Amino acid sequence: MSVKVLFICLGNICRSPMAEALFQKHLQEAGMENKIIVDSAGLGDWHAGAPPHEGTVGVLKQHGVPAGPGRSRVVGAGEEADYIVAMDEQNLEMLEDFQVSARSGKVWKLLDFHPERPGEDVPDPYFENNFKDVFELVNTSTFHLLQWIKEQENV
């Protein structure tokens, strides 16, 4: 049985697709791409069906990370994953309306896994155009998230 990780942000064009791509990269580097399923979704339909933001695609490309073929989607009511990871406090609050459930029993913020920034929000580069800074935060956090999940799941 595979473990599923679902990354959540507001529109699913900047932060959550970046987290999905970086987590996938870490999985491949660890030889675990067949053990953990990774996905992303948004909480609003403003960009439904759109590809990742050009800023996200650009910063991933600069680091040799493919953005993947994903299109923005809204998280489904009642959707489940083993680990649901949101980008900020607003996402956590909005998730309650969607009745998504994490089989791990908790929804996390991504920076809870950052060694120097636990509990903080990942800034939204859609508004602040700080894709490089967000990349660094997300890259570090997704790496540590994978290490934590490996311990939790004994994989």
PAPANU-120647 format. One line per 8 residues: number of its first residue (from 1); their letters; for each residue x, y, z of N, C-alpha, C. Coordinates in steps of 0.2 Angstrom, whole numbers, plus 5000, padded with zeros to 4 digits. Example, Ala and Ser with C-alpha at 12.3 -4.5 7.8 and 13.67 -1.06 7.14 Angstrom:
BEGIN
1) as) 5066/4972/5039/5062/4978/5039/5066/4984/5039; 5064/4989/5035/5068/4995/5036/5064/5000/5039
***
This chain:
BEGIN
1) msvkvlfi) 5004/4994/5000/5000/5000/5000/5004/5006/5000; 5003/5011/4996/5007/5017/4995/5004/5022/5000; 5008/5026/5002/5007/5032/5006/5005/5038/5002; 5000/5042/5004/4999/5048/4999/5000/5054/5003; 5003/5059/5000/5005/5066/5003/5001/5071/4998; 4997/5075/5001/4993/5080/4997/4996/5087/5000; 4998/5091/4995/5000/5098/4997/4994/5103/4995; 4993/5107/4999/4987/5112/4998/4990/5119/4998
9) clgnicrs) 4988/5123/4993/4988/5131/4994/4982/5134/4991; 4982/5140/4991/4976/5144/4989/4973/5142/4982; 4978/5143/4977/4975/5142/4970/4978/5136/4966; 4983/5133/4969/4986/5127/4966/4990/5129/4960; 4993/5135/4960/4997/5137/4954/5005/5139/4956; 5006/5140/4962/5012/5142/4964/5015/5138/4970; 5013/5138/4976/5016/5135/4981/5015/5127/4981; 5009/5125/4981/5008/5118/4981/5011/5114/4975
17) pmaealfq) 5011/5116/4969/5014/5113/4964/5021/5113/4964; 5024/5118/4967/5031/5118/4969/5033/5113/4974; 5029/5112/4979/5030/5107/4984/5030/5100/4981; 5025/5099/4977/5024/5093/4974/5030/5091/4970; 5032/5096/4966/5038/5094/4961/5044/5093/4966; 5045/5097/4971/5051/5096/4975/5051/5089/4979; 5045/5088/4982/5044/5082/4985/5046/5076/4981; 5043/5076/4975/5044/5071/4970/5052/5070/4968
25) khlqeagm) 5055/5076/4968/5062/5075/4967/5066/5072/4972; 5064/5073/4978/5067/5070/4984/5065/5063/4984; 5059/5061/4982/5057/5054/4982/5062/5050/4977; 5063/5053/4971/5067/5050/4966/5074/5049/4969; 5077/5054/4972/5084/5054/4974/5084/5049/4980; 5079/5047/4983/5079/5042/4989/5077/5035/4986; 5075/5035/4979/5073/5029/4977/5066/5026/4979; 5062/5031/4981/5056/5030/4984/5050/5032/4980
33) enkiivds) 5051/5033/4974/5045/5036/4970/5039/5031/4969; 5040/5025/4970/5035/5020/4970/5032/5018/4977; 5034/5021/4982/5031/5020/4989/5027/5026/4991; 5028/5032/4989/5024/5037/4991/5021/5041/4985; 5014/5042/4985/5011/5046/4980/5010/5053/4982; 5012/5057/4978/5012/5065/4979/5007/5068/4975; 5003/5073/4977/4998/5077/4973/4998/5084/4976; 4994/5088/4973/4993/5095/4976/4986/5097/4973
41) aglgdwha) 4983/5102/4977/4977/5105/4975/4976/5112/4979; 4971/5115/4976/4970/5122/4979/4963/5122/4983; 4962/5128/4985/4956/5129/4989/4951/5133/4986; 4953/5137/4980/4949/5141/4976/4949/5139/4969; 4944/5141/4965/4944/5139/4958/4946/5144/4953; 4949/5149/4956/4951/5155/4951/4956/5153/4946; 4960/5148/4947/4965/5145/4941/4963/5138/4939; 4957/5135/4941/4956/5128/4939/4958/5127/4932
49) gapphegt) 4962/5122/4931/4964/5119/4924/4970/5123/4922; 4972/5128/4925/4978/5131/4923/4985/5128/4925; 4990/5128/4921/4996/5125/4923/5000/5129/4928; 5005/5127/4931/5008/5130/4936/5011/5137/4934; 5011/5142/4939/5013/5149/4937/5020/5149/4934; 5021/5154/4929/5027/5154/4926/5033/5155/4931; 5032/5159/4936/5037/5160/4941/5039/5153/4945; 5034/5149/4946/5035/5142/4949/5039/5138/4944
57) vgvlkqhg) 5037/5138/4938/5040/5134/4933/5047/5136/4932; 5048/5143/4932/5055/5146/4930/5060/5144/4936; 5058/5145/4942/5063/5143/4948/5064/5136/4948; 5059/5132/4947/5060/5125/4947/5065/5123/4941; 5064/5126/4935/5069/5124/4929/5076/5127/4931; 5077/5132/4934/5083/5135/4936/5087/5130/4940; 5083/5125/4944/5086/5120/4948/5086/5113/4945; 5084/5113/4939/5084/5106/4936/5078/5102/4938
65) vpagpgrs) 5073/5105/4941/5067/5101/4943/5061/5102/4938; 5059/5097/4935/5053/5097/4931/5047/5099/4935; 5043/5104/4932/5036/5106/4936/5031/5101/4935; 5032/5096/4930/5026/5091/4930/5021/5094/4925; 5017/5089/4923/5011/5091/4919/5005/5093/4922; 5005/5094/4929/4999/5095/4932/4995/5101/4930; 4989/5101/4932/4984/5107/4931/4981/5109/4937; 4980/5115/4938/4977/5117/4945/4970/5114/4946
73) rvvgagee) 4969/5111/4952/4962/5108/4953/4961/5110/4961; 4954/5110/4962/4952/5112/4969/4951/5105/4972; 4953/5105/4979/4953/5099/4983/4946/5097/4983; 4945/5090/4983/4938/5087/4983/4935/5087/4990; 4929/5088/4990/4926/5087/4997/4926/5080/4999; 4929/5079/5005/4930/5072/5007/4936/5069/5005; 4940/5072/5001/4946/5069/4999/4951/5067/5005; 4954/5062/5004/4959/5059/5009/4966/5058/5007
81) adyivamd) 4970/5059/5011/4977/5057/5010/4980/5055/5017; 4986/5052/5017/4989/5050/5023/4992/5056/5027; 4995/5061/5023/4998/5067/5025/4995/5073/5021; 4992/5077/5024/4989/5084/5021/4994/5089/5024; 4997/5093/5019/5002/5098/5021/5000/5105/5017; 4998/5109/5021/4995/5116/5019/5001/5121/5019; 5001/5126/5016/5006/5131/5015/5005/5137/5021; 4999/5138/5023/4999/5143/5028/4993/5142/5032
89) eqnlemle) 4992/5147/5037/4986/5146/5042/4980/5147/5039; 4979/5152/5034/4973/5153/5030/4971/5146/5027; 4976/5143/5024/4974/5136/5021/4971/5131/5026; 4974/5131/5032/4972/5126/5037/4965/5128/5039; 4963/5134/5040/4956/5136/5041/4951/5134/5036; 4953/5136/5030/4949/5134/5024/4948/5127/5023; 4953/5123/5024/4952/5116/5024/4946/5113/5028; 4945/5116/5033/4939/5113/5037/4933/5113/5033
97) dfqvsars) 4932/5118/5029/4926/5118/5025/4925/5112/5020; 4931/5110/5018/4931/5104/5013/4930/5097/5016; 4931/5097/5022/4930/5090/5026/4935/5085/5023; 4941/5087/5021/4946/5083/5019/4949/5079/5026; 4951/5073/5025/4954/5070/5031/4961/5067/5030; 4965/5068/5035/4972/5065/5035/4972/5059/5039; 4974/5053/5036/4974/5047/5040/4979/5047/5045; 4983/5052/5045/4988/5053/5050/4985/5056/5056
105) gkvwklld) 4979/5059/5055/4975/5062/5061/4977/5070/5061; 4981/5073/5057/4983/5080/5058/4984/5082/5051; 4982/5089/5050/4985/5092/5044/4990/5097/5046; 4996/5097/5043/5002/5100/5044/5003/5107/5040; 5007/5111/5043/5009/5117/5039/5016/5115/5036; 5018/5116/5030/5024/5114/5027/5030/5116/5031; 5030/5122/5034/5036/5125/5038/5036/5121/5044; 5031/5118/5047/5032/5114/5053/5038/5109/5052
113) fhperpge) 5040/5108/5046/5046/5103/5045/5052/5107/5043; 5052/5113/5043/5058/5117/5042/5062/5118/5048; 5069/5116/5048/5072/5116/5055/5073/5123/5058; 5072/5128/5054/5073/5135/5057/5067/5139/5057; 5061/5137/5054/5055/5141/5053/5049/5137/5055; 5049/5133/5060/5043/5129/5062/5037/5133/5064; 5031/5132/5061/5025/5135/5063/5024/5141/5058; 5029/5144/5055/5028/5149/5050/5024/5148/5044
121) dvpdpyfe) 5022/5153/5040/5018/5152/5034/5023/5152/5028; 5022/5148/5023/5025/5149/5017/5022/5155/5013; 5026/5161/5012/5023/5166/5009/5021/5165/5002; 5016/5168/4999/5013/5167/4993/5016/5171/4988; 5020/5168/4983/5024/5172/4978/5020/5175/4973; 5013/5172/4972/5009/5175/4968/5008/5183/4969; 5008/5185/4975/5007/5192/4977/5014/5195/4978; 5019/5191/4981/5025/5195/4983/5031/5194/4978
129) nnfkdvfe) 5030/5189/4972/5035/5188/4967/5042/5186/4970; 5042/5182/4975/5048/5180/4979/5049/5173/4978; 5049/5170/4972/5049/5163/4970/5055/5160/4972; 5061/5164/4972/5067/5161/4974/5067/5159/4982; 5065/5164/4985/5065/5163/4993/5060/5157/4994; 5054/5157/4991/5049/5152/4992/5052/5145/4990; 5056/5145/4985/5059/5139/4983/5063/5136/4988; 5068/5140/4991/5072/5138/4996/5068/5135/5002
137) lvntstfh) 5063/5139/5005/5059/5136/5010/5056/5130/5009; 5053/5129/5003/5049/5123/5001/5054/5117/5000; 5060/5119/4997/5065/5113/4996/5067/5110/5002; 5069/5115/5007/5071/5112/5013/5066/5108/5017; 5060/5111/5017/5054/5108/5021/5052/5102/5018; 5052/5101/5011/5050/5095/5008/5055/5089/5010; 5061/5091/5010/5066/5086/5011/5065/5083/5018; 5064/5088/5023/5063/5086/5030/5057/5082/5031
145) llqwikeq) 5052/5084/5027/5045/5081/5028/5046/5073/5025; 5050/5072/5020/5051/5065/5018/5055/5061/5023; 5060/5064/5026/5063/5061/5031/5059/5059/5037; 5054/5063/5039/5050/5062/5044/5045/5057/5043; 5042/5057/5036/5037/5052/5034/5041/5045/5034; 5047/5045/5032/5050/5038/5032/5051/5035/5039; 5052/5039/5044/5052/5037/5051/5045/5035/5053; 5040/5039/5051/5033/5037/5053/5030/5031/5050
153) env) 5032/5030/5044/5030/5024/5040/5034/5018/5040; 5040/5019/5042/5046/5014/5042/5047/5011/5035; 5048/5016/5031/5049/5015/5024/5056/5017/5022
***
